[in-house]
Amino acid sequence: MEITTANKINGALAVLREPQFYLTMLLILFLFLAGARAKRTAHSITTKVGRLGLVLHWASLLVAAVLLCAAGLILTQAKQVTDPTVVVSGLLAGGALLVWLVGKSLRYILTGPPNATTAPVRTAAPVRNTSLPPSGARRDTQGPWGPTREA
């Protein structure tokens, strides 16, 4: 059997007809965006306690994601959706929410509010007038024997 250009194009386009492809691309996009946000957040936290709060938050996100996936897996793989299956899945999803909230609160407690600045605020230097006075203007000067007036 000969492989033609049309067969190659149909093979490449067959990938675009699969919903699995779009779900995978959505997951990859989500991971890239989450990684960029995590990097931006990690650079804004300078204290060791703040970094500990950030690591605890990330760990709680991981545990919550595993619990939520387990709840979804139990619901999708059940032959019959009965009350015990729904209760177990609901408890796992509730546990995921609780773990996420605990991690979020630990991050807030250890790092402070998201917009808090840790760097000291620098005040501006006093403004000094360095321009020359307009021509013909009178200027008071201090001479060696007291103030004098120039004409």
GUBAMAR-443990 format. One record per residue: residue in one letter; x, y, z of N, C-alpha, C, O in turn. Coordinates in steps of 0.2 Angstrom, whole numbers, plus 5000, padded with zeros to 4 digits. Layout:
BEGIN
  code  neast  nnorth   nup  caeast  canorth  caup  ceast  cnorth   cup  oeast  onorth   oup
     A      X       Y     Z       X        Y     Z      X       Y     Z      X       Y     Z
...
END
This chain:
BEGIN
  code  neast  nnorth   nup  caeast  canorth  caup  ceast  cnorth   cup  oeast  onorth   oup
     M   5004    4994  5000    5000     5000  5000   5004    5006  5000   5009    5007  5004
     E   5003    5011  4996    5007     5017  4995   5004    5022  4999   4997    5023  4999
     I   5008    5026  5003    5005     5032  5007   5006    5038  5003   5011    5040  5001
     T   5000    5041  5002    5000     5047  4998   5000    5053  5002   4999    5053  5008
     T   5001    5059  4999    5000     5065  5003   4993    5066  5006   4992    5069  5011
     A   4988    5064  5002    4981     5064  5005   4980    5060  5011   4977    5062  5016
     N   4984    5054  5011    4983     5050  5017   4987    5053  5023   4985    5053  5029
     K   4992    5057  5022    4996     5060  5027   4992    5066  5030   4991    5067  5036
     I   4988    5070  5025    4984     5075  5028   4978    5073  5032   4976    5076  5037
     N   4975    5067  5029    4969     5064  5033   4972    5062  5040   4968    5062  5045
     G   4978    5059  5040    4980     5057  5047   4981    5063  5051   4980    5062  5057
     A   4984    5068  5049    4985     5074  5053   4979    5077  5055   4978    5079  5061
     L   4974    5077  5051    4967     5080  5053   4963    5076  5057   4959    5078  5061
     A   4964    5069  5057    4961     5065  5061   4962    5066  5069   4958    5065  5073
     V   4968    5069  5070    4970     5071  5077   4965    5077  5079   4963    5077  5085
     L   4964    5081  5075    4960     5087  5076   4952    5085  5077   4948    5089  5080
     R   4950    5079  5075    4943     5077  5076   4942    5074  5083   4936    5072  5084
     E   4947    5072  5086    4947     5069  5093   4946    5074  5098   4949    5078  5099
     P   4941    5072  5103    4940     5077  5109   4946    5076  5114   4947    5081  5117
     Q   4949    5070  5114    4954     5069  5118   4960    5074  5117   4963    5077  5122
     F   4961    5076  5111    4966     5081  5109   4965    5088  5112   4969    5091  5115
     Y   4958    5090  5111    4957     5097  5114   4957    5097  5122   4959    5102  5125
     L   4955    5091  5125    4956     5091  5132   4963    5091  5134   4965    5094  5139
     T   4967    5088  5131    4974     5088  5132   4977    5095  5131   4981    5097  5136
     M   4975    5098  5126    4978     5105  5125   4975    5110  5130   4979    5114  5132
     L   4969    5109  5132    4967     5113  5138   4970    5112  5144   4972    5117  5148
     L   4972    5106  5146    4976     5104  5152   4983    5107  5151   4985    5110  5156
     I   4986    5106  5145    4993     5109  5145   4992    5117  5145   4997    5120  5149
     L   4987    5120  5142    4987     5127  5143   4986    5129  5150   4989    5134  5153
     F   4981    5126  5154    4980     5127  5161   4987    5126  5165   4988    5130  5169
     L   4991    5121  5164    4997     5120  5167   5002    5126  5166   5005    5128  5170
     F   5002    5128  5160    5007     5134  5158   5005    5140  5162   5009    5143  5164
     L   4998    5141  5162    4996     5147  5165   4997    5147  5173   4999    5152  5176
     A   4996    5141  5175    4997     5140  5183   5004    5141  5184   5006    5144  5189
     G   5008    5138  5180    5016     5139  5181   5018    5146  5181   5022    5148  5185
     A   5015    5150  5176    5017     5157  5176   5015    5161  5182   5018    5165  5184
     R   5009    5159  5184    5006     5163  5190   5010    5161  5196   5011    5165  5200
     A   5012    5155  5196    5016     5152  5202   5023    5156  5202   5025    5157  5208
     K   5026    5156  5197    5032     5160  5196   5032    5167  5198   5036    5170  5202
     R   5026    5170  5196    5025     5177  5197   5024    5178  5205   5027    5183  5208
     T   5020    5174  5208    5019     5174  5215   5025    5173  5219   5026    5176  5224
     A   5029    5168  5217    5035     5166  5221   5040    5171  5221   5043    5172  5226
     H   5040    5175  5216    5045     5181  5215   5043    5186  5220   5047    5190  5222
     S   5037    5187  5221    5034     5193  5225   5035    5191  5233   5034    5196  5237
     I   5036    5185  5235    5037     5183  5242   5044    5183  5243   5047    5178  5240
     T   5046    5187  5248    5054     5187  5250   5055    5183  5256   5061    5182  5257
     T   5051    5182  5261    5053     5180  5267   5052    5172  5267   5049    5169  5263
     K   5056    5169  5272    5056     5161  5272   5049    5159  5274   5047    5154  5272
     V   5046    5162  5279    5039     5160  5281   5034    5161  5276   5030    5157  5275
     G   5035    5166  5272    5030     5167  5266   5031    5162  5261   5026    5159  5258
     R   5037    5160  5260    5038     5154  5255   5036    5147  5258   5033    5143  5254
     L   5036    5146  5265    5033     5141  5268   5026    5140  5267   5023    5135  5265
     G   5023    5146  5267    5015     5147  5266   5014    5145  5259   5009    5142  5258
     L   5018    5147  5254    5017     5146  5247   5017    5138  5246   5013    5136  5242
     V   5022    5135  5249    5023     5128  5248   5018    5124  5251   5015    5119  5248
     L   5015    5126  5257    5010     5123  5260   5003    5123  5256   4999    5119  5255
     H   5003    5129  5253    4997     5130  5248   4997    5126  5242   4992    5123  5240
     W   5003    5126  5239    5004     5121  5233   5002    5114  5235   4999    5110  5231
     A   5005    5112  5241    5004     5105  5243   4996    5104  5244   4994    5098  5242
     S   4993    5108  5247    4986     5107  5248   4982    5107  5242   4977    5104  5241
     L   4984    5111  5237    4981     5111  5230   4982    5104  5227   4977    5101  5224
     L   4988    5101  5228    4989     5094  5225   4985    5089  5228   4982    5085  5225
     V   4984    5089  5235    4980     5085  5239   4973    5086  5237   4969    5081  5236
     A   4971    5092  5236    4964     5093  5234   4962    5091  5227   4957    5088  5226
     A   4967    5092  5223    4966     5089  5216   4965    5081  5216   4961    5079  5212
     V   4969    5078  5220    4969     5071  5220   4962    5068  5223   4959    5064  5220
     L   4960    5072  5228    4954     5070  5231   4948    5071  5226   4943    5067  5226
     L   4948    5077  5223    4943     5078  5218   4943    5073  5212   4938    5071  5209
     C   4949    5072  5210    4949     5066  5204   4947    5060  5207   4944    5056  5203
     A   4948    5058  5213    4946     5052  5215   4938    5052  5216   4935    5047  5214
     A   4935    5057  5218    4928     5058  5218   4925    5057  5211   4920    5054  5210
     G   4928    5060  5206    4926     5060  5199   4926    5053  5197   4922    5050  5193
     L   4932    5050  5198    4933     5043  5196   4928    5038  5199   4926    5033  5195
     I   4927    5039  5205    4922     5034  5208   4915    5035  5205   4912    5030  5204
     L   4913    5041  5203    4907     5042  5200   4906    5040  5193   4901    5037  5191
     T   4912    5041  5189    4912     5038  5182   4913    5031  5182   4910    5028  5177
     Q   4916    5028  5186    4917     5020  5185   4912    5016  5189   4912    5010  5188
     A   4907    5019  5192    4902     5015  5196   4897    5012  5191   4895    5015  5186
     K   4896    5006  5192    4891     5002  5187   4884    5005  5188   4881    5006  5184
     Q   4882    5006  5195    4876     5009  5197   4877    5015  5202   4881    5014  5206
     V   4875    5020  5200    4875     5026  5205   4870    5025  5210   4864    5027  5209
     T   4873    5023  5216    4868     5022  5222   4870    5027  5227   4875    5031  5226
     D   4866    5027  5232    4867     5032  5238   4874    5032  5241   4877    5037  5242
     P   4877    5026  5242    4883     5026  5245   4889    5028  5241   4893    5032  5243
     T   4888    5027  5234    4893     5030  5229   4893    5037  5229   4898    5041  5229
     V   4887    5040  5229    4886     5047  5229   4889    5050  5236   4892    5056  5235
     V   4887    5047  5241    4889     5050  5248   4897    5050  5248   4900    5055  5250
     V   4900    5044  5246    4908     5044  5246   4911    5049  5241   4915    5052  5243
     S   4908    5050  5235    4910     5055  5231   4909    5062  5234   4914    5066  5233
     G   4904    5063  5237    4902     5070  5240   4907    5071  5245   4909    5077  5246
     L   4908    5066  5250    4913     5067  5255   4920    5068  5253   4924    5073  5255
     L   4922    5065  5247    4929     5066  5244   4929    5073  5241   4934    5077  5242
     A   4924    5075  5238    4924     5082  5235   4924    5087  5241   4927    5093  5240
     G   4920    5086  5246    4920     5091  5252   4926    5091  5255   4929    5096  5257
     G   4930    5085  5256    4936     5085  5259   4941    5089  5254   4946    5093  5257
     A   4941    5089  5248    4945     5092  5243   4944    5100  5244   4949    5104  5245
     L   4938    5102  5245    4936     5109  5246   4939    5111  5253   4942    5117  5254
     L   4939    5107  5258    4941     5109  5265   4949    5109  5265   4952    5114  5267
     V   4952    5105  5261    4959     5105  5261   4962    5111  5257   4967    5114  5259
     W   4958    5113  5252    4960     5119  5248   4959    5125  5252   4964    5129  5252
     L   4954    5125  5256    4953     5131  5260   4958    5132  5266   4960    5137  5267
     V   4960    5126  5269    4965     5126  5274   4972    5129  5271   4975    5133  5274
     G   4973    5126  5265    4980     5128  5262   4979    5136  5260   4984    5139  5261
     K   4974    5138  5258    4973     5145  5256   4974    5149  5262   4977    5155  5262
     S   4971    5147  5268    4971     5151  5274   4978    5151  5277   4980    5156  5279
     L   4982    5145  5276    4989     5145  5278   4993    5150  5274   4997    5153  5277
     R   4992    5150  5268    4996     5155  5264   4994    5162  5266   4999    5166  5266
     Y   4988    5164  5267    4986     5170  5269   4989    5172  5275   4992    5178  5276
     I   4989    5168  5280    4992     5169  5287   4999    5170  5287   5002    5174  5290
     L   5003    5166  5283    5010     5166  5283   5013    5171  5278   5018    5174  5279
     T   5009    5173  5272    5012     5178  5268   5009    5185  5268   5012    5190  5266
     G   5003    5185  5271    4999     5192  5272   4995    5193  5266   4994    5188  5261
     P   4992    5198  5265    4987     5200  5260   4991    5200  5253   4997    5201  5253
     P   4988    5198  5247    4991     5198  5241   4995    5204  5239   5000    5204  5235
     N   4992    5210  5241    4995     5216  5238   4999    5220  5243   5001    5225  5242
     A   5001    5216  5249    5005     5219  5254   5012    5220  5251   5015    5215  5248
     T   5015    5225  5252    5022     5226  5250   5027    5225  5256   5026    5228  5261
     T   5032    5222  5254    5037     5220  5260   5043    5225  5260   5047    5226  5264
     A   5044    5228  5254    5050     5233  5253   5048    5240  5256   5042    5242  5256
     P   5052    5243  5260    5051     5249  5263   5050    5255  5257   5052    5255  5252
     V   5045    5259  5259    5043     5264  5254   5049    5270  5255   5050    5272  5260
     R   5051    5272  5249    5056     5277  5249   5053    5284  5248   5049    5284  5243
     T   5055    5289  5251    5052     5295  5250   5056    5299  5245   5062    5297  5244
     A   5053    5303  5242    5056     5307  5236   5061    5312  5239   5060    5315  5245
     A   5067    5314  5236    5071     5319  5238   5068    5325  5238   5064    5327  5233
     P   5070    5330  5242    5067     5337  5242   5069    5340  5235   5075    5339  5232
     V   5064    5344  5232    5066     5347  5226   5069    5354  5227   5067    5358  5232
     R   5075    5355  5224    5078     5361  5225   5078    5365  5218   5078    5362  5213
     N   5077    5371  5219    5077     5376  5213   5084    5377  5210   5087    5381  5214
     T   5086    5375  5205    5092     5376  5202   5093    5381  5196   5098    5382  5193
     S   5087    5384  5195    5087     5388  5189   5089    5395  5191   5088    5397  5197
     L   5091    5399  5186    5093     5406  5188   5087    5411  5188   5082    5409  5185
     P   5088    5416  5192    5082     5421  5193   5082    5424  5186   5086    5425  5182
     P   5076    5427  5185    5075     5430  5179   5079    5437  5179   5081    5439  5184
     S   5081    5439  5173    5085     5445  5172   5082    5451  5175   5076    5452  5174
     G   5085    5455  5178    5083     5461  5181   5079    5460  5188   5077    5465  5191
     A   5079    5454  5190    5076     5453  5197   5081    5455  5202   5087    5454  5202
     R   5078    5457  5208    5082     5459  5214   5083    5452  5218   5078    5448  5218
     R   5089    5452  5220    5090     5446  5224   5094    5448  5231   5099    5452  5231
     D   5091    5445  5236    5095     5446  5243   5100    5441  5243   5100    5436  5242
     T   5106    5444  5245    5112     5440  5247   5115    5441  5254   5114    5446  5256
     Q   5118    5436  5256    5121     5437  5263   5129    5439  5262   5132    5435  5259
     G   5131    5444  5264    5138     5447  5263   5141    5445  5270   5138    5442  5275
     P   5148    5446  5270    5151     5445  5276   5149    5449  5282   5150    5447  5288
     W   5146    5455  5281    5144     5459  5287   5136    5460  5287   5134    5464  5291
     G   5133    5455  5284    5126     5455  5285   5123    5455  5278   5126    5455  5273
     P   5116    5455  5278    5113     5455  5271   5114    5461  5267   5114    5467  5270
     T   5115    5460  5261    5115     5466  5256   5110    5465  5251   5108    5460  5250
     R   5109    5471  5247    5104     5470  5242   5108    5472  5236   5111    5477  5235
     E   5107    5468  5230    5110     5470  5224   5105    5473  5220   5099    5472  5220
     A   5107    5478  5216    5103     5481  5211   5103    5478  5204   5099    5481  5200
END
